[in-house]
Amino acid sequence: MNIEFANKFYSTLGLNENAAATSGTWADMRGDGGQLGLHIAEAQTRNVDAGAVELQFTTDENLENTAKRLRDAGYVPSEIMDENFGRYLTVQDPDGYLIQVNELDEEFSNLSYETRESAALK
């Protein structure tokens, strides 16, 4: 995988590349609420553990808009799921890792992850 494919994917999710801090195997991606560092290791094949790690992002954008932007960029987001802890979609990044995008739900925004997850299990 090269860094350009990863940059394109994460840019679609609303992160912007800090070009001054980017090299051939490293990208510094910035968003309003923080940043993501991407380090692409040299590998001959796709990650054998793809899918073993799931990154989760939270957005204040309507998920229908996020899904449309992903589809327009050539990615395949899941259907939007509506659970008792909120709405989310999933999509695979260029390396095959599953990314979950949660829609910000003000009702749950001040609760800990553990509290939200325990509510989901009830």
N, CA, C and O of each residue as an XYZ file, in Angstrom:
488
protein
N       0.852     -1.169      0.000
C       0.000      0.000      0.000
C       0.892      1.224      0.000
O       1.913      1.253      0.687
N       0.521      2.212     -0.751
C       1.310      3.426     -0.652
C       0.526      4.520      0.058
O      -0.697      4.446      0.179
N       1.220      5.498      0.509
C       0.644      6.526      1.369
C      -0.439      7.335      0.649
O      -1.350      7.850      1.297
N      -0.355      7.453     -0.674
C      -1.350      8.238     -1.402
C      -2.749      7.623     -1.295
O      -3.735      8.350     -1.169
N      -2.842      6.274     -1.346
C      -4.138      5.607     -1.214
C      -4.729      5.841      0.171
O      -5.921      6.116      0.303
N      -3.894      5.731      1.201
C      -4.362      5.968      2.569
C      -4.791      7.424      2.741
O      -5.823      7.694      3.357
N      -4.011      8.364      2.205
C      -4.370      9.780      2.295
C      -5.720     10.049      1.651
O      -6.543     10.773      2.211
N      -5.953      9.472      0.480
C      -7.221      9.689     -0.215
C      -8.390      9.198      0.627
O      -9.398      9.893      0.757
N      -8.261      8.000      1.202
C      -9.323      7.433      2.017
C      -9.615      8.315      3.227
O     -10.766      8.687      3.453
N      -8.591      8.655      4.006
C      -8.816      9.423      5.228
C      -9.211     10.869      4.931
O      -9.881     11.503      5.746
N      -8.812     11.392      3.792
C      -9.302     12.715      3.377
C     -10.800     12.675      3.126
O     -11.509     13.639      3.414
N     -11.284     11.554      2.586
C     -12.720     11.399      2.353
C     -13.487     11.430      3.670
O     -14.643     11.853      3.704
N     -12.852     10.985      4.758
C     -13.488     11.018      6.075
C     -13.341     12.374      6.767
O     -13.795     12.541      7.899
N     -12.710     13.346      6.096
C     -12.639     14.697      6.643
C     -11.321     15.089      7.259
O     -11.221     16.167      7.846
N     -10.300     14.251      7.146
C      -8.975     14.606      7.652
C      -8.162     15.213      6.515
O      -8.297     14.807      5.361
N      -7.325     16.177      6.841
C      -6.512     16.852      5.837
C      -5.041     16.566      6.075
O      -4.557     16.607      7.207
N      -4.347     16.278      5.001
C      -2.924     15.973      5.095
C      -2.121     17.229      5.407
O      -2.310     18.277      4.790
N      -1.223     17.100      6.374
C      -0.242     18.141      6.657
C       0.971     17.797      5.793
O       1.841     17.036      6.216
N       1.027     18.360      4.580
C       2.034     17.974      3.594
C       3.460     18.175      4.104
O       4.359     17.424      3.725
N       3.676     19.166      4.946
C       5.024     19.426      5.455
C       5.521     18.287      6.341
O       6.729     18.113      6.504
N       4.608     17.516      6.910
C       4.997     16.421      7.806
C       4.823     15.059      7.158
O       4.863     14.041      7.850
N       4.631     15.016      5.848
C       4.374     13.767      5.143
C       5.582     13.364      4.323
O       6.231     14.194      3.686
N       5.875     12.052      4.352
C       6.956     11.504      3.530
C       6.391     10.326      2.755
O       5.172     10.164      2.691
N       7.231      9.514      2.176
C       6.775      8.368      1.401
C       6.081      7.286      2.203
O       5.282      6.528      1.653
N       6.371      7.198      3.504
C       5.747      6.158      4.330
C       5.032      6.723      5.549
O       4.528      5.954      6.368
N       4.974      8.012      5.690
C       4.334      8.628      6.847
C       3.430      9.752      6.374
O       3.792     10.518      5.482
N       2.237      9.849      6.984
C       1.338     10.969      6.715
C       0.786     11.486      8.021
O       0.415     10.711      8.903
N       0.734     12.780      8.138
C       0.142     13.455      9.281
C      -1.199     13.998      8.805
O      -1.248     14.916      7.986
N      -2.284     13.429      9.318
C      -3.632     13.818      8.909
C      -4.276     14.587     10.054
O      -4.268     14.126     11.196
N      -4.836     15.766      9.753
C      -5.410     16.609     10.793
C      -6.910     16.788     10.574
O      -7.389     16.879      9.444
N      -7.635     16.836     11.693
C      -9.059     17.125     11.685
C      -9.345     18.177     12.732
O      -8.445     18.585     13.466
N     -10.584     18.619     12.810
C     -10.944     19.656     13.769
C     -10.675     19.228     15.210
O     -10.287     20.050     16.040
N     -10.880     17.943     15.511
C     -10.763     17.482     16.885
C      -9.459     16.791     17.215
O      -9.291     16.331     18.344
N      -8.536     16.699     16.289
C      -7.285     16.011     16.570
C      -6.561     15.625     15.306
O      -6.754     16.238     14.256
N      -5.727     14.611     15.404
C      -4.949     14.200     14.246
C      -4.755     12.699     14.238
O      -4.940     12.027     15.253
N      -4.383     12.189     13.093
C      -4.112     10.776     12.896
C      -2.771     10.666     12.197
O      -2.548     11.308     11.170
N      -1.884      9.864     12.742
C      -0.609      9.596     12.086
C      -0.691      8.264     11.376
O      -1.061      7.259     11.983
N      -0.353      8.242     10.101
C      -0.359      7.010      9.319
C       1.072      6.638      8.981
O       1.815      7.436      8.410
N       1.450      5.428      9.335
C       2.760      4.920      8.972
C       2.545      3.674      8.146
O       2.010      2.680      8.637
N       2.952      3.721      6.920
C       2.795      2.585      6.021
C       4.094      1.793      6.037
O       5.131      2.274      5.582
N       4.031      0.593      6.557
C       5.200     -0.273      6.606
C       5.422     -0.885      5.229
O       4.471     -1.167      4.501
N       6.659     -1.081      4.891
C       6.982     -1.729      3.623
C       6.557     -3.188      3.697
O       6.999     -3.923      4.580
N       5.712     -3.602      2.784
C       5.226     -4.985      2.783
C       4.961     -5.404      1.345
O       4.551     -4.588      0.519
N       5.191     -6.656      1.052
C       4.976     -7.167     -0.295
C       3.517     -7.517     -0.554
O       3.069     -7.500     -1.701
N       2.776     -7.834      0.498
C       1.391     -8.248      0.320
C       0.488     -7.496      1.271
O       0.945     -6.781      2.162
N      -0.780     -7.671      1.065
C      -1.786     -7.059      1.918
C      -1.664     -7.619      3.340
O      -1.243     -8.759      3.532
N      -2.032     -6.815      4.319
C      -1.946     -7.243      5.718
C      -2.718     -8.530      5.933
O      -3.885     -8.628      5.552
N      -2.081     -9.511      6.536
C      -2.760    -10.779      6.809
C      -3.728    -10.652      7.979
O      -4.621    -11.485      8.137
N      -3.562     -9.626      8.793
C      -4.467     -9.437      9.922
C      -5.529     -8.380      9.638
O      -6.163     -7.872     10.563
N      -5.727     -8.047      8.362
C      -6.739     -7.045      8.020
C      -8.077     -7.447      8.608
O      -8.503     -8.594      8.475
N      -8.733     -6.510      9.253
C     -10.001     -6.783      9.900
C      -9.857     -7.093     11.374
O     -10.856     -7.122     12.092
N      -8.631     -7.327     11.852
C      -8.420     -7.647     13.256
C      -8.469     -6.397     14.125
O      -8.654     -6.494     15.338
N      -8.307     -5.244     13.528
C      -8.323     -3.976     14.250
C      -9.443     -3.130     13.672
O      -9.628     -3.078     12.456
N     -10.175     -2.480     14.532
C     -11.221     -1.586     14.051
C     -11.006     -0.212     14.652
O     -11.005     -0.053     15.872
N     -10.825      0.767     13.808
C     -10.744      2.152     14.251
C     -12.149      2.723     14.257
O     -12.962      2.398     13.391
N     -12.431      3.567     15.226
C     -13.723      4.219     15.290
C     -13.524      5.719     15.311
O     -12.696      6.242     16.057
N     -14.288      6.399     14.486
C     -14.306      7.849     14.452
C     -15.708      8.300     14.813
O     -16.675      7.567     14.601
N     -15.822      9.491     15.351
C     -17.123     10.091     15.612
C     -17.202     11.369     14.806
O     -16.261     12.162     14.781
N     -18.334     11.562     14.146
C     -18.529     12.746     13.323
C     -19.784     13.484     13.748
O     -20.753     12.875     14.201
N     -19.760     14.805     13.597
C     -20.971     15.578     13.841
C     -21.744     15.789     12.539
O     -22.762     16.481     12.514
N     -21.252     15.191     11.470
C     -21.910     15.233     10.175
C     -22.995     14.155     10.117
O     -22.849     13.088     10.713
N     -24.061     14.435      9.412
C     -25.107     13.457      9.165
C     -24.490     12.274      8.419
O     -23.793     12.469      7.424
N     -24.743     11.036      8.895
C     -24.111      9.859      8.287
C     -24.521      9.630      6.837
O     -23.748      9.055      6.071
N     -25.704     10.060      6.444
C     -26.087      9.933      5.033
C     -25.120     10.723      4.157
O     -24.772     10.277      3.064
N     -24.683     11.897      4.628
C     -23.713     12.696      3.868
C     -22.346     12.026      3.835
O     -21.671     12.028      2.805
N     -21.938     11.451      4.970
C     -20.660     10.731      5.025
C     -20.677      9.550      4.066
O     -19.721      9.340      3.321
N     -21.761      8.777      4.081
C     -21.876      7.608      3.206
C     -21.846      8.020      1.738
O     -21.197      7.366      0.922
N     -22.542      9.097      1.401
C     -22.553      9.568      0.005
C     -21.149      9.982     -0.433
O     -20.714      9.637     -1.531
N     -20.443     10.716      0.419
C     -19.091     11.144      0.075
C     -18.175      9.944     -0.124
O     -17.353      9.933     -1.041
N     -18.313      8.928      0.734
C     -17.512      7.707      0.577
C     -17.837      7.013     -0.739
O     -16.929      6.630     -1.477
N     -19.125      6.845     -1.043
C     -19.525      6.191     -2.306
C     -19.023      6.982     -3.512
O     -18.518      6.403     -4.473
N     -19.164      8.318     -3.459
C     -18.714      9.161     -4.567
C     -17.212      9.037     -4.809
O     -16.739      9.230     -5.929
N     -16.465      8.712     -3.753
C     -15.008      8.547     -3.867
C     -14.615      7.113     -4.219
O     -13.429      6.803     -4.336
N     -15.620      6.231     -4.388
C     -15.330      4.867     -4.814
C     -15.248      3.837     -3.701
O     -14.883      2.689     -3.956
N     -15.577      4.215     -2.477
C     -15.568      3.276     -1.354
C     -16.969      2.693     -1.165
O     -17.940      3.207     -1.719
N     -17.068      1.622     -0.383
C     -18.346      0.931     -0.216
C     -18.719      0.916      1.269
O     -18.385     -0.030      1.983
N     -19.410      1.960      1.735
C     -19.826      1.945      3.139
C     -20.981      0.976      3.362
O     -21.748      0.684      2.444
N     -21.094      0.487      4.586
C     -22.220     -0.374      4.950
C     -23.493      0.467      5.009
O     -23.466      1.692      4.889
N     -24.587     -0.228      5.195
C     -25.822      0.475      5.514
C     -25.620      1.165      6.862
O     -24.803      0.725      7.671
N     -26.352      2.230      7.100
C     -26.288      2.908      8.393
C     -27.071      2.081      9.401
O     -28.244      1.769      9.201
N     -26.394      1.737     10.483
C     -26.999      0.929     11.534
C     -27.480      1.854     12.646
O     -26.789      2.803     13.016
N     -28.664      1.572     13.171
C     -29.228      2.364     14.259
C     -29.360      1.462     15.479
O     -30.263      0.630     15.562
N     -28.444      1.645     16.420
C     -28.430      0.838     17.639
C     -28.867      1.715     18.807
O     -29.015      2.927     18.655
N     -29.071      1.106     19.968
C     -29.497      1.923     21.101
C     -28.383      2.832     21.620
O     -28.653      3.700     22.450
N     -27.153      2.665     21.163
C     -26.066      3.562     21.533
C     -25.799      4.617     20.465
O     -24.905      5.447     20.631
N     -26.559      4.599     19.370
C     -26.396      5.596     18.319
C     -26.304      4.965     16.941
O     -26.417      3.749     16.789
N     -26.097      5.814     15.935
C     -26.014      5.360     14.545
C     -24.560      5.288     14.103
O     -23.717      6.073     14.537
N     -24.287      4.317     13.218
C     -22.928      4.181     12.702
C     -22.954      3.490     11.346
O     -23.947      2.878     10.954
N     -21.840      3.607     10.647
C     -21.603      2.830      9.437
C     -20.184      2.306      9.504
O     -19.371      2.795     10.289
N     -19.886      1.316      8.686
C     -18.531      0.796      8.589
C     -18.089      0.857      7.127
O     -18.909      0.864      6.209
N     -16.787      0.900      6.941
C     -16.192      0.915      5.610
C     -14.772      0.386      5.735
O     -14.111      0.589      6.753
N     -14.308     -0.294      4.691
C     -12.930     -0.785      4.701
C     -12.003      0.266      4.118
O     -12.319      0.911      3.117
N     -10.847      0.429      4.764
C      -9.839      1.332      4.215
C      -9.071      0.592      3.117
O      -9.300     -0.600      2.910
N      -8.171      1.270      2.414
C      -7.462      0.617      1.302
C      -6.652     -0.620      1.688
O      -6.342     -1.439      0.822
N      -6.300     -0.776      2.975
C      -5.561     -1.956      3.423
C      -6.474     -3.064      3.909
O      -5.994     -4.119      4.324
N      -7.790     -2.845      3.867
C      -8.734     -3.862      4.290
C      -9.141     -3.775      5.751
O      -9.872     -4.635      6.241
N      -8.678     -2.746      6.455
C      -9.074     -2.582      7.849
C     -10.479     -2.000      7.930
O     -10.846     -1.133      7.137
N     -11.258     -2.478      8.885
C     -12.617     -2.016      9.069
C     -12.616     -0.734      9.896
O     -12.054     -0.689     10.991
N     -13.252      0.308      9.359
C     -13.359      1.601     10.022
C     -14.823      1.804     10.385
O     -15.703      1.644      9.539
N     -15.086      2.152     11.627
C     -16.454      2.460     12.055
C     -16.564      3.964     12.231
O     -15.725      4.582     12.887
N     -17.598      4.549     11.646
C     -17.852      5.975     11.782
C     -19.159      6.128     12.543
O     -20.221      5.732     12.064
N     -19.067      6.707     13.729
C     -20.223      6.920     14.585
C     -20.742      8.334     14.392
O     -19.965      9.280     14.260
N     -22.049      8.469     14.377
C     -22.655      9.796     14.322
C     -22.735     10.337     15.742
O     -23.217      9.651     16.643
N     -22.269     11.555     15.945
C     -22.303     12.164     17.266
C     -23.741     12.231     17.758
O     -24.612     12.779     17.083
N     -23.983     11.675     18.926
C     -25.294     11.700     19.560
C     -25.129     12.469     20.866
O     -24.493     11.988     21.804
N     -25.706     13.666     20.919
C     -25.536     14.526     22.093
C     -25.951     13.827     23.383
O     -25.370     14.084     24.438
N     -26.944     12.949     23.312
C     -27.414     12.237     24.500
C     -26.298     11.381     25.112
O     -26.236     11.209     26.329
N     -25.425     10.850     24.262
C     -24.365      9.966     24.730
C     -22.994     10.621     24.759
O     -22.035      9.997     25.215
N     -22.865     11.854     24.289
C     -21.543     12.445     24.099
C     -20.752     12.618     25.392
O     -19.521     12.631     25.349
N     -21.411     12.749     26.536
C     -20.685     12.930     27.795
C     -20.564     11.644     28.604
O     -20.067     11.663     29.730
N     -21.015     10.534     28.038
C     -20.910      9.255     28.729
C     -19.613      8.559     28.348
O     -19.104      8.741     27.242
N     -19.089      7.773     29.254
C     -17.866      7.036     28.957
C     -18.158      5.950     27.922
O     -19.308      5.559     27.722
N     -17.111      5.477     27.278
C     -17.241      4.388     26.308
C     -17.868      3.168     26.965
O     -18.751      2.531     26.391
N     -17.407      2.842     28.175
C     -17.916      1.662     28.881
C     -19.415      1.777     29.149
O     -20.146      0.797     29.010
N     -19.875      2.966     29.533
C     -21.299      3.173     29.796
C     -22.108      3.023     28.522
O     -23.168      2.397     28.530
N     -21.618      3.594     27.417
C     -22.327      3.477     26.132
C     -22.396      2.024     25.699
O     -23.443      1.556     25.251
N     -21.286      1.311     25.830
C     -21.260     -0.086     25.411
C     -22.146     -0.970     26.289
O     -22.798     -1.886     25.788
N     -22.172     -0.699     27.602
C     -23.031     -1.505     28.465
C     -24.492     -1.237     28.150
O     -25.316     -2.144     28.269
N     -24.837     -0.030     27.753
C     -26.220      0.277     27.346
C     -26.569     -0.493     26.077
O     -27.710     -0.916     25.893
N     -25.583     -0.670     25.206
C     -25.819     -1.383     23.943
C     -26.075     -2.875     24.189
O     -26.742     -3.533     23.390
N     -25.550     -3.400     25.284
C     -25.693     -4.823     25.566
C     -27.016     -5.164     26.251
O     -27.351     -6.341     26.385
N     -27.763     -4.164     26.681
C     -29.022     -4.409     27.394
C     -30.180     -4.570     26.438
O     -31.313     -4.782     26.871
